[in-house]
Amino acid sequence: SNLSFSPRQGGLLCGNCQGNDAIRLEPGTIALARRVIEAPLPQVKLLRASARQKLELARVATSFLAYHLDLGEIKSRRMIKMTESVSEKP
């Protein structure tokens, strides 16, 4: 499978549709992401991910946030946590 994720183009793309912002994903990472989305919340924490899957999903999350929240380049996970804490405040 030759799928990539593009925040600008709205999600998963085939090899023919990839733009320059595309993040190539392994099939196992795509399957894990689908399970995370579909599983009841208590089951999500029981899912296991490889180091590569964690890295790929972190890249997807940071690129998605940077693009859709107009944050520019996110340098670290600390920035994500900071964004989450700000969005939780009334």
Steps between C-alpha positions, in 0.01 A plus 500: 500500500629843408282729710590834650328757722463862394345756736469748213316253275283363777624155597630180345621510142610241247846520345365684195339780702777578750612858534823632645353505852412128493617280788553143385334246731555129543187281466524406870490866600188559293334191654593623850360848429172344386482293819564810713220687322251212515572351844312604813719733707577246778636261235723758333745500792538122460623526141870440444708690246852447373755780525461563127120521528530746789740715299281497190184583699684779685607647164140480373366667816756781503462572128120498531506742795758725341302526176146531637581721799746710301774437756787472257759235574452326835837435656407255774230302674516758775341744255214254445446467876507877535240532222279242672517676837414838345202352313364348824485835681161678492 
